[in-house]
Amino acid sequence: MYFKLDERLQIEIPHLAKDWDEYSDEEQQYILLMWESIRGKIPDRIFALEDIINEKQAKLSNETDFHASCTLNSEISDLASMINDLWLWYRTNQDISDKRHL
């Protein structure tokens, strides 16, 4: 209800239908608890993607075919972009927590 699966990142992300201040205190508390649970899984997701990047970099270092090298580089770039986006979502909690304490 408050979250939806981001297919690319493979995590639930907030999907709020109204402004934060329009939710009751109980709803806000529930959303924050759920987000903290989801957020706690983000570092594991990042580590898994880093492992995939390392595997692809190892393949790239031995690849002699130009087109295959380009494909591997593109895949590595996409994975790195996903990691960046996951770190952004991981840091989102700080913004929400700051609002809660105001």
C-alpha positions as CSV (number, residue, x, y, z in Angstrom):
1,M,0.0,0.0,0.0
2,Y,2.8,2.4,0.9
3,F,5.5,0.7,-1.1
4,K,6.0,-0.8,-4.5
5,L,8.6,-3.1,-6.0
6,D,11.2,-1.4,-8.2
7,E,11.9,-4.1,-10.7
8,R,15.3,-2.7,-11.7
9,L,16.6,-2.3,-8.1
10,Q,14.7,-5.4,-6.7
11,I,13.6,-3.5,-3.6
12,E,10.4,-2.0,-2.4
13,I,10.5,1.8,-2.6
14,P,8.1,4.3,-1.1
15,H,5.0,4.9,-3.1
16,L,3.0,7.5,-1.1
17,A,-0.3,8.7,-2.5
18,K,-0.3,11.9,-0.5
19,D,2.0,14.3,1.2
20,W,3.8,13.1,4.3
21,D,2.1,15.5,6.6
22,E,-1.3,14.2,5.4
23,Y,-0.7,10.8,7.0
24,S,-1.7,10.2,10.6
25,D,1.0,9.8,13.2
26,E,0.2,6.1,13.3
27,E,0.5,5.8,9.5
28,Q,3.8,7.7,9.5
29,Q,5.1,5.4,12.3
30,Y,4.1,2.3,10.3
31,I,5.6,3.6,7.1
32,L,8.9,4.5,8.9
33,L,9.1,1.0,10.5
34,M,8.4,-0.7,7.1
35,W,11.0,1.5,5.4
36,E,13.6,0.8,8.1
37,S,13.1,-2.9,7.5
38,I,13.4,-2.5,3.7
39,R,16.3,-0.1,4.1
40,G,18.2,-2.6,6.2
41,K,18.3,-4.9,3.2
42,I,19.8,-2.4,0.8
43,P,23.5,-3.0,1.8
44,D,23.1,-6.7,1.1
45,R,21.7,-5.9,-2.3
46,I,24.6,-3.6,-3.0
47,F,27.1,-6.2,-2.0
48,A,25.4,-8.8,-4.3
49,L,25.6,-6.3,-7.2
50,E,29.3,-5.6,-6.5
51,D,30.0,-9.3,-6.7
52,I,28.4,-9.4,-10.1
53,I,30.4,-6.4,-11.2
54,N,33.6,-8.1,-10.0
55,E,32.7,-11.3,-12.0
56,K,32.0,-9.2,-15.1
57,Q,35.3,-7.2,-14.7
58,A,37.2,-10.5,-14.5
59,K,35.6,-11.7,-17.7
60,L,36.3,-8.3,-19.3
61,S,40.0,-8.5,-18.5
62,N,40.2,-11.7,-20.5
63,E,37.8,-10.8,-23.3
64,T,39.3,-10.4,-26.8
65,D,36.1,-9.8,-28.7
66,F,35.4,-6.1,-29.0
67,H,31.6,-6.4,-29.1
68,A,31.6,-8.8,-26.1
69,S,33.8,-6.2,-24.3
70,C,31.3,-3.5,-25.1
71,T,28.4,-5.6,-23.8
72,L,30.3,-6.3,-20.6
73,N,31.2,-2.6,-20.1
74,S,27.5,-1.7,-20.6
75,E,26.4,-4.3,-18.1
76,I,28.9,-3.1,-15.5
77,S,27.8,0.5,-16.1
78,D,24.1,-0.5,-15.5
79,L,25.0,-2.4,-12.3
80,A,27.0,0.6,-11.1
81,S,24.1,2.9,-11.8
82,M,21.8,0.5,-9.8
83,I,24.3,0.7,-6.8
84,N,24.3,4.5,-7.0
85,D,20.4,4.5,-6.9
86,L,20.4,2.1,-4.0
87,W,22.7,4.3,-2.0
88,L,20.4,7.2,-2.7
89,W,17.4,5.3,-1.4
90,Y,19.4,4.1,1.6
91,R,20.1,7.7,2.5
92,T,16.4,8.7,2.1
93,N,15.7,7.6,5.6
94,Q,17.7,10.5,7.0
95,D,15.4,13.0,5.3
96,I,12.3,11.3,6.6
97,S,13.7,11.0,10.1
98,D,14.5,14.7,10.1
99,K,10.9,15.6,9.2
100,R,9.6,13.4,12.0
101,H,11.6,15.3,14.6
102,L,10.5,18.7,13.5
